[in-house]
Amino acid sequence: MYPLNRLKDNLPAVYENAVKKYNGREWLLAATLPPLGCLWNDVVHFSLLHPAAIYRHLSDVGIDDSKWEVKWFEVPLEDVLAHPCTLYKNNRQDRSGREFPENDFEHVSEERVCELSGMPERNLRYYRECVEQNTHPLLWCYAPHVLVKGELDISGCRVFDWRGKDQ
């Protein structure tokens, strides 16, 4: 699994498709992550939320995701922790700034990942607002992530769709 900047060099067509999710948020492509000393797009982003929970919550608030074909990798936490990584709490109230405050990050531990693995109420409110405004949601807009510097070998990882079916 490659971070976005590696895709740009190794798989340019994949990069061109993946970078589209930053339309309107291009500043993130040059944002520095203080704890890792690298750019936002030099890391692989891992959700603490299981994709099946995201799918369920999107459905519960009325977002029609039936046409979204999304495949996920189940990567063991110990594989993630074997690389330089940080827990991005994603809890800033003021999102007008173009820098990440250092207090929005913390050391990754299995206990903390378990604590933060539920759907934040703030994220659910955001999903509801997207329904009201008829806009496409960012799935993890207010959810914590583990950010891993560099690439990971996922060749032995389980692949499934977000409805929980193995691929």
N, C-alpha and C positions, 0 to 999 in steps of 0.2 A: 504494500500500500504506500503510495507516494504522496507527499505534500504537494500542494498546488504549484509551487515554484519548480519542483522536479518534473511535474507533468509538462510544464511549459517547454522544457528542454527535450524530454524523452518521448512524450506523446502529445505533440502540439494540437492535434484535432480534439483529443479528449480535454486538454486544457481549455481550448476555445469554448467548448460547451460548459465546462465546470465554472469558468470565471464569470459566466452570465449571471450567476446567483448574486454577484456583487454589484450589479447595476443599481445605481443610486447609493451605493455604499462603498465606492471605489477607494475611499480613504483607508479602509481596512487592509488593502493590498500593500500599503506602505507602513502600516502600524507596527510598532515594536512591542514585543512581549518582554517586559523587564526581567522576569525570573529566568527566562531561557536565553536572553540576549540574541533573539532572532526576530524575524518578521512573522506576522500572523499567517502568511501563506508559506512559511517554512515548517509548519507543524501539521500533523494529522490530528483531526478533531474526533474525539470519541464521546458519544453521548453516555450520560449516566442513566438515562431513561431507556427502558426497553422499547424497541420500535412497536411492539404490539400494544403497549400502553399509549403511545403517541397515536397510533391508528384508532384505538378505542376512543380517546378523548376527542380527536378530530371528528369522528362519527357522531359522538354524543352532542357536540355543539352544532352539528348540521353541515359540516364541510364535506362535500362530495369528493371523496378521494378514490372512487371506484376505477378511474382511468389511470391512476398513478401506479406504475409498475416500478417498484423499488426493491432492490435486493440489499441485504445487510450481511455483514460478517460478524460472527460472534467471536470476539478476541478475548482470550483469558486475561484477567487483570494482571497476573504475574508476568505475562508477555509484555504488557504495556509498561509495567513498572521496571522492567529490565532496561529501559531507555530513559534518556533525560526527559522528564515530563513535569507538568504542573497542573494543579487543579484550578481551573478558571471558574470562579464562583458566579460570574455573570449577574451580579446583583446591584450594579450601579443604578441609582435613581435618575441621575442626570446623564443623558446620553448625547448631549450636545458636543461634548469634548471629543477631540480626535486622538486622545491618548488613553492608555489603560493605566489606571492608578495601581500602584504596587499592592495595595490592600485588597484588590480584586482577585488575588492569586494566593494559593497556599500549597503547602507540601501535600502530595497525594498519599493517602493511606487507604487500606482496604476498609477500615471502619468509617472513614469520612465518605468514601464513595457510596457505601451502603446507606449512610445517613441522608445523602443528597440524591438518592436514586428515584425518589417520587416526583410526580408532576407538580411543579411549583404553581400555586394559585395564580400568580402573576402571569404565567404562560397561558393558563386556561382563560383568563380575562382577555388576553391578547387574541386568542383563537376566536372568542366570541365577538370581539371588535372586528376581526377580519370578516366574519359572517355578516355582521351589520353593514360593513362598508363594501361588501362583495369584492374583497381583495384576497390574493393568494398569500397564505401565511408563511413566515419563516418558521420552520418546525421547532427550532431551539432558541427562539428569540430571547427568552429570559430563563433558559435552563442552564445549569452548570455543565461543564465539559472537562474532560481530561485532554490536555494538549500534549502531544508527543513530538519532540524535535526529531526530524529525520523521517526515514522510511521504516516500515515493518514488514517482515515476512509473514504473510497470512495464508500461505499455501495449504496449511493443514487445518484452517479454521472452517467451522460450519457456516454454510451460506443458507439464508432463509429469506422469505419475503416478510413484509411487516405484518402480515396477517398470521404469522407464526408457522407457515408451511416451509419445510425443508425444500431446497432447490437441487 
